[in-house]
Amino acid sequence: MVASSLYFSVWLMASVSVQPASVPAKGKQETTLQIVKPGMYHLSARSKQGTTCEVVDSRSGPFARGGLLGEKDCELDLLLDMGKYLVRLNSPEKGKGKVSIKLKEFTRDRPNPLLLKRGRSDNTILRPGHQVSWWIRVEKNRDVELLVAGRSAGRVVLWRDNKWSQPMSLVQQEYYAAPGQPRYFWRLSGKLEPADYRLVVYGVNPKQWTRGTPDNSLFVSNGYETINDIRLREFKIPSWGLMA
């Protein structure tokens, strides 16, 4: 069990490296990514004429591609484990200049994650390219159900010991709080062993709205609030249109 003081400690930013960080913008080239801490990263490979990229895991092979040769540079959001990754780059054969390769971890809007107790919920703001976390404490073997909703909540992961993702049943749906305003709705469920887990919501692939000003409100719930003996209760539906 992680000491309770961990809930209020600052989780240090990941150390990442790109070697080399630039290559000739001509034909096929390669570079290597070194990840020290697992998480969500943005990879960019930019030139003046459109460079594509392919990310390769030594165990599972190629798993992500981006860019359009001669027209559009590579821009990818990647959930990466610790280790090394090969990036294959391809620029026009008669290209000039350099390809600049950068890898940046998603911005942590909440360096000290809140402890989200069983039966409680929370709401905040999640912008694209950012991430928000909560601690989930499980003191004995039990079934856990986590709910997440928001326009920009394109990826949800439950981490154990800040090292590996915890397998759970994961259902993703789309809902509308108002016409033309789609949002993600995630339901994570399964039996967990006693431990401290970190629920992380990543701002990727935000839903596109056709009406109104895009709202990045985020709703998270650790199970359901207990009503006890109250049989009649008044409540107000929030702006994101969902309560648990």
N, C-alpha and C positions, 0 to 999 in steps of 0.2 A: 504494500500500500504506500502511495506517495504521501510524504508528510504534508500536513495541512498548510504549512507555510508556503508550499509550492503554489497554492492558488493565488497568492499575492506577489509572487516573484516575477521578474521580467524574463520572458523567454527570449534568449539572445537571437539576433538575426543570423540566418544561415550563412556559412561561408561557401561560396561557389567560385569556380574558375572556368575560364574558356581559353583553351590553348590549341592553336593561336587565336588571338582575338580579331585578327584581320587576315585575309588571304586575297590573292589577285582575283579580280572580277572577270575571270576569263576561263571558260571551260569548267571541268570538274575539279573540285577541291574538297578538302576534309578538315574538320576541327573536332576537338574533344571537349565534352562537358564533364566536370567533376562536381558531384553533389555530395555534400557532407551531411545535410539534414533533409529528410523528405519533406515535400510540400508542393505548392502550386507555383510555377514559374512562367514568366513570359520570355520567349525566345524570339529574337529578331535577327535577321541577316539582310542588311540593306546595302544596296549599291545604286548606281545611277541608271542601270538598264534593266533591272528585274532579275532577281536571283531566287531560285527555288531551294528548298531544303528537305531533307529526309532524316529523321531521327531514328537511330538504331540502338536497340538494347542487345547486349552480347548474349543474353539468354533467350530472348523471344524474337529477335530480329527487328525489322522496320516496323514502327507502330504509329508514326505521325508524319504528315507531309504538308508543305505549305508553299505558297508562291506560284507564279506563272512565268515561265521562262521568257525573258525579254519584255515582260509587261508589268509584273507585280512581284514585289519582294516578299520574302518569307516572314510571317508573323504568326506565332503559335502560343497558345496557353497549354502548358503541360503539367500534369501531376506526376512528379518524379520521386522515385525511391533513392536511397543512398547508393552511390556507385558512379561508374563512368558510362558515358554515352557517346557514340560516334555520330557526328552530323555530316552528312554528305551534301555538298553544295554544288549547284550547277548554274553557271552564268553563260551568256552568249559567247560563242567561240571567238568572236572579234571584240569582246568586251574590253573596257579600259578602266583603270583605277583600281580601287580596293572594295572588298566586301567587309563591312563592319559587323561583327557578331557580338551580340549582347544577351546576357541572361540575368533576369531580375526577378526576385521573389515578390509575390503579391504583397502589397502594403498591409501591415497589421493595424487595423483601426482600434484594436483593444489589446495592447501589449500584456495586460494582466487580465486573463479571462475570468469571467464571473463563474461562480459555482451555481449551476442551475439545479435546484433541488427537485426531487420527485413531486409531480403534481403542480409544478410551477411553470410559468411561461415568461417570455421576455420579448421585447421588440426594440429595434434599433434601425440604423441606416446602413445599407451595404451598397457601395458604388462599384461599378465595373473596375476590375484590376485590383480590388481590395479583398480582404478576408476578415471574418469575425469568428471568435472562438468562445466556447463555454466548457467548463469542467462538468462532467457527469460522474458522480460517485455511486458505485454499486458495492454494497457492503455484504451481500450474500447472493447466491445464485438466484436469479429471477428473470422474468420476462420484462423487456424494456421496449417502449414505443416512443419514438421521437418524431415530432412534426416540424416541418420547415416550410415557410411560404414567402415568396417575394419575387418581384420582377427580375432581379439580377441574380437570384440564387441558382445559378446554372450547374453548380457542383456541390455535393455534400459528402463529407467523409468523417467517419468516427475513427479516431486514432487511439491506439493503446500504447502507453508508455512513450508517447511522442516518437515512436519508431516505425510502427507498422499499422496498416489499416485493419480495422476489425470487421470481419465478414458479418453481414446482416442482410436480412431481406430488405430490398430497396425498391420502392414503388414511386415512380414519378408521373405526375399528372399535370394538366394545365387547367386553370380555372380563371373566371372573369369576375372581378368585383364590380365591373361596369362594362358596358359595350365598348369594344375596341381597346380594352386594357387587360391583356393576358398576363398571368403570373404563374410561376412554378409552384407546385405543391408536392413536397416529398414526405414519404412515410417510411421511417427506418424501424424495423422490429426484429426481435430475436431474444434468445436467452443469453445473458452475459454472466461471466464469472466475477467474483469480487475483485475490483481494481478501480483505478481512476482512469477515466477515458476523456478524450478531448474531442468535442463536436466542433467541426470547422465548416463554415459555409463560405464558398468562394464565388466572387463576382465575375462569372464568365457567361458569355452568350446571353446577354440580357434580352428579354422579350421585347419585341418592337410594338409600340403602341400606335394606333391610328387615330386615337382621340385623346385629348387632354395632355397635360404635361407629365412626362414619365416620372413615376414615384418609386424611389429605391427603398421604401419601407421593407423591413424584414421581421417576420414573426417566427419564433421558435418556442416549442413546448416540450417538456419532459413528462410525457404522459398526460393525464387529465386531472384537473382540480377536483378535489373531493367536495361534494355539496353537503355531506352529512344528512341531517334530518330536514333540511330546508326543501320544501316541495314546490315552492314558487319563488322564482328569482328574476329580477329585472336586469337587463344588460343592454349595452349599446354596441352595435357592430362597428368596429374601427374602420379607418380609411382603407386598410388593405383587404377588408371584406371577409375576414376569416377569424373564427374563434374555435377553441377546442374545449 
